[in-house]
Amino acid sequence: YTVFSNAASHRMDAKVPLVVPEVNWQHLSLARYQTTPGVIITNPNCSTIGLVMALKPIADLFGLEELHVVTMQALSGAGYPGVPSLDIMDNVLPHISSEEEKLTSEPLKILGSIDQRRGTIDLASFNIYAQCNRVPVIDGHLLSVFVKTKEKISITALINTIDSFQPLKSFNLPSAPERPLVYLPQVDTPQPRLHRDLGGGMTVSMGQLVQYSDHSLRFLALVHNTIRGAAGCAVLNAEMYEAMTMQEI
C-alpha cells in the first residue's frame, strides 16, 4: 500500500519524500529506500507549498543565498472549528504554533538533492527566516518574500521563466493546472479573494516583483491553502507517483 499524507508527521523523516510535483517530483524515487511495509509520501505545509513553487524559478536561475518570508494566513488553515471569532474579528494574530519551524525547515528538504547512495536528501544550504500571521480571510495564504541570490538577477528572465513554467506538461496529470505559476503585473496583486481560485485553486500567483540590487528582490505569492496547499497537492503527488510507476513498468 502507498499512503499520500498531508499530515505533518514524517515530513522530515530521512527516507520519506516531501514533494511538490512541479518542484521536486524526482524525490518520489526516495520511496524505494523505505524498509517498512508500505510507502509513505508527504506533501508540505500549506504555506511552504506556495513558497517553494514561487522560489523554484528563482533557485534555478540565480541560486538562493538567504530568504525572509512573512505570511498572512487564512482562517481555514486553522482547521475546524478554527479560530475563535472574538480573537480574529478586527484583528491579526501574529503567531501560529509550529508554522515558522515548518517554513524554515521544509523548503531546505524540498529544494535539496537526492543522495542515491544513502537514499536520503542532502538539504539545500541557504538561510530562511520566517514570521507567520493569521488574518481574517477565509481561504488563501499570502506570502511576502525577500530573497538574496547567488547570481545576478534579471527580472525579465525571471518573468519569462514563470510564464513558461510547465514542468509536468508531458505527464498529462488530471489535477495538474495548465499554468502552475502565474505572474500578475498589476501593482495591487495578488489578492486572495480575486486570485486564490486560479487554475481551480491549483495555481500559485505571484506579484510585485521588485529588484533591490543585483542579488536581491522581493515578491508576493498567493496559494489556495486548502486546495493546492493541502488535498490538491496530495492528489497530484498520487498521480505523479502512478505516472512514474507506469514508466518504470
C-alpha positions as CSV (number, residue, x, y, z in Angstrom):
1,Y,0.0,0.0,0.0
2,T,1.0,3.6,-0.5
3,V,-0.1,6.5,1.8
4,F,-0.1,10.1,0.5
5,S,-0.2,12.2,3.5
6,N,-1.0,15.9,4.2
7,A,-0.2,15.5,7.9
8,A,3.0,17.0,9.4
9,S,4.1,13.6,10.7
10,H,7.0,12.0,8.8
11,R,7.6,15.0,6.5
12,M,11.2,15.4,7.7
13,D,12.0,11.7,8.0
14,A,15.1,10.9,6.2
15,K,13.6,8.4,3.7
16,V,10.2,9.9,3.3
17,P,9.7,12.0,0.1
18,L,8.4,15.6,0.8
19,V,7.1,16.6,-2.6
20,V,5.5,19.4,-4.5
21,P,5.5,17.8,-8.0
22,E,6.3,20.9,-10.0
23,V,9.3,21.5,-7.8
24,N,10.8,18.1,-6.9
25,W,8.8,15.2,-8.4
26,Q,12.1,13.3,-8.8
27,H,12.2,13.0,-5.0
28,L,9.4,10.4,-5.2
29,S,12.1,7.9,-6.1
30,L,13.2,8.2,-2.4
31,A,10.2,5.9,-1.5
32,R,12.1,2.9,-2.8
33,Y,14.5,3.2,0.1
34,Q,11.8,2.8,2.7
35,T,12.2,-0.5,4.6
36,T,8.8,-0.6,6.5
37,P,5.7,-2.3,5.0
38,G,4.1,0.0,2.5
39,V,5.2,3.5,1.4
40,I,4.6,7.0,2.9
41,I,4.8,10.1,0.6
42,T,4.1,13.5,2.1
43,N,3.3,17.0,0.9
44,P,4.5,20.1,2.9
45,N,2.8,22.7,5.0
46,C,0.3,24.9,3.0
47,S,2.5,28.0,3.1
48,T,5.6,26.0,2.2
49,I,3.9,24.7,-0.9
50,G,3.2,28.3,-2.2
51,L,6.7,29.4,-1.2
52,V,8.7,26.7,-2.9
53,M,6.7,26.9,-6.1
54,A,7.4,30.6,-6.3
55,L,11.1,30.0,-5.4
56,K,11.7,27.2,-7.9
57,P,12.4,29.5,-10.9
58,I,14.5,31.9,-8.8
59,A,16.5,29.0,-7.4
60,D,17.1,27.5,-10.9
61,L,18.1,30.8,-12.5
62,F,20.1,32.6,-9.8
63,G,20.6,30.2,-6.8
64,L,19.4,31.1,-3.2
65,E,21.5,32.7,-0.5
66,E,19.0,33.9,2.0
67,L,15.3,34.1,2.4
68,H,12.9,36.2,4.6
69,V,9.2,35.4,4.5
70,V,6.2,36.9,6.3
71,T,2.9,35.1,5.9
72,M,-0.7,36.3,6.1
73,Q,-2.6,33.0,6.5
74,A,-6.3,32.4,6.1
75,L,-8.7,31.2,8.7
76,S,-9.3,27.8,7.0
77,G,-5.7,26.9,7.6
78,A,-6.5,26.5,11.3
79,G,-9.0,23.7,10.6
80,Y,-12.3,23.1,12.2
81,P,-13.7,24.7,14.5
82,G,-10.9,27.2,13.6
83,V,-10.0,30.5,15.4
84,P,-12.4,31.9,18.0
85,S,-14.4,34.8,16.4
86,L,-13.6,37.3,19.1
87,D,-9.8,36.6,18.6
88,I,-9.8,37.3,14.9
89,M,-12.5,39.9,14.2
90,D,-11.0,43.3,13.6
91,N,-7.6,41.7,14.4
92,V,-4.5,39.9,13.2
93,L,-2.9,37.2,15.2
94,P,0.9,37.4,14.9
95,H,1.7,33.9,15.9
96,I,0.7,30.4,14.5
97,S,2.0,27.5,16.5
98,S,4.8,25.5,14.7
99,E,4.3,27.3,11.4
100,E,7.6,29.2,11.4
101,E,9.5,26.0,12.2
102,K,7.9,24.3,9.1
103,L,8.7,27.2,6.9
104,T,12.3,27.3,7.9
105,S,12.9,23.6,7.5
106,E,10.7,22.1,4.8
107,P,11.9,24.2,1.9
108,L,15.5,23.0,2.5
109,K,14.4,19.4,2.0
110,I,12.2,20.1,-1.0
111,L,14.9,22.1,-2.8
112,G,17.7,19.7,-1.8
113,S,19.1,16.8,-3.8
114,I,18.8,13.1,-3.5
115,D,21.9,11.1,-2.4
116,Q,21.2,7.9,-4.3
117,R,23.9,6.0,-2.4
118,R,22.4,6.7,1.1
119,G,18.8,7.0,-0.1
120,T,18.4,10.4,1.7
121,I,18.1,14.1,0.8
122,D,21.0,16.5,1.1
123,L,19.4,19.6,2.3
124,A,19.7,22.9,0.4
125,S,22.1,25.3,2.0
126,F,20.5,28.7,2.4
127,N,19.2,30.6,5.4
128,I,15.4,31.0,6.0
129,Y,13.8,33.5,8.4
130,A,10.0,33.3,8.8
131,Q,7.2,35.1,10.7
132,C,3.6,33.9,10.4
133,N,0.3,35.7,11.0
134,R,-3.4,34.6,11.0
135,V,-5.6,37.1,9.2
136,P,-9.4,37.4,8.8
137,V,-9.5,35.9,5.3
138,I,-11.4,32.6,4.6
139,D,-9.1,31.0,2.1
140,G,-5.8,31.9,0.5
141,H,-2.4,32.4,2.2
142,L,-0.4,35.5,1.0
143,L,3.3,35.5,1.4
144,S,5.7,38.4,1.4
145,V,9.1,37.2,0.4
146,F,12.6,38.8,0.3
147,V,15.3,36.8,-1.4
148,K,19.1,37.2,-1.7
149,T,20.6,35.2,-4.6
150,K,24.0,33.8,-5.5
151,E,23.9,35.0,-9.1
152,K,23.0,38.4,-10.7
153,I,19.2,38.8,-11.1
154,S,17.4,39.5,-14.3
155,I,13.7,40.3,-13.7
156,T,12.9,39.9,-17.4
157,A,14.4,36.4,-17.4
158,L,12.6,35.5,-14.3
159,I,9.2,36.6,-15.5
160,N,9.7,34.7,-18.8
161,T,10.6,31.6,-16.8
162,I,7.5,32.0,-14.7
163,D,5.3,32.4,-17.8
164,S,6.7,29.2,-19.4
165,F,6.9,27.2,-16.1
166,Q,5.2,23.9,-17.0
167,P,7.4,21.1,-15.6
168,L,4.6,18.4,-15.6
169,K,3.1,19.1,-19.0
170,S,4.4,15.9,-20.6
171,F,2.8,13.7,-17.9
172,N,-0.8,14.8,-18.6
173,L,-1.8,14.5,-15.0
174,P,-5.5,15.2,-14.3
175,S,-5.0,17.5,-11.4
176,A,-2.1,19.5,-12.8
177,P,-3.1,23.0,-13.8
178,E,-2.2,24.3,-17.2
179,R,-0.2,27.1,-15.5
180,P,1.1,26.2,-12.1
181,L,2.7,29.7,-11.7
182,V,1.2,33.0,-12.9
183,Y,2.8,36.4,-12.6
184,L,0.4,39.3,-12.2
185,P,1.9,42.7,-13.2
186,Q,-0.8,44.9,-11.6
187,V,0.6,46.8,-8.5
188,D,-2.2,45.6,-6.2
189,T,-2.0,41.8,-6.9
190,P,-2.3,39.1,-6.0
191,Q,-5.3,39.2,-3.7
192,P,-6.9,36.2,-2.0
193,R,-10.5,37.0,-3.0
194,L,-9.6,37.6,-6.6
195,H,-6.9,35.1,-7.4
196,R,-7.0,32.1,-5.0
197,D,-9.1,30.1,-7.4
198,L,-6.9,30.4,-10.5
199,G,-6.3,27.0,-12.0
200,G,-9.1,25.6,-10.0
201,G,-7.2,26.5,-6.9
202,M,-4.0,24.7,-8.0
203,T,-2.2,27.8,-9.4
204,V,0.2,29.9,-7.3
205,S,0.1,33.5,-8.3
206,M,3.0,35.9,-7.9
207,G,3.2,39.7,-8.0
208,Q,5.1,42.8,-7.0
209,L,8.5,41.5,-8.2
210,V,10.9,44.3,-7.2
211,Q,14.6,44.1,-7.7
212,Y,16.6,45.9,-4.9
213,S,20.1,45.1,-6.1
214,D,22.0,42.7,-8.4
215,H,21.4,40.0,-5.9
216,S,18.2,40.8,-4.0
217,L,14.5,41.0,-4.8
218,R,11.1,40.8,-3.2
219,F,7.7,39.4,-4.3
220,L,4.3,38.3,-3.2
221,A,2.9,34.8,-3.6
222,L,-0.6,33.6,-3.1
223,V,-1.6,29.9,-2.6
224,H,-5.1,28.4,-2.0
225,N,-4.3,26.7,1.3
226,T,-7.0,24.0,1.2
227,I,-6.6,23.1,-2.5
228,R,-3.0,23.5,-3.8
229,G,-1.8,23.8,-0.2
230,A,-3.4,20.6,1.1
231,A,-5.6,18.0,-0.6
232,G,-4.8,19.1,-4.2
233,C,-1.1,18.6,-3.7
234,A,-1.7,15.1,-2.1
235,V,-3.8,14.1,-5.1
236,L,-1.2,15.4,-7.5
237,N,1.5,13.5,-5.7
238,A,-0.5,10.3,-6.1
239,E,-1.0,11.0,-9.8
240,M,2.7,11.7,-10.3
241,Y,3.8,8.6,-8.4
242,E,1.5,6.5,-10.5
243,A,2.9,8.0,-13.7
244,M,6.4,7.3,-12.5
245,T,5.5,3.7,-11.6
246,M,3.9,3.1,-15.0
247,Q,7.0,4.5,-16.8
248,E,9.2,2.1,-14.8
249,I,7.0,-0.9,-15.9
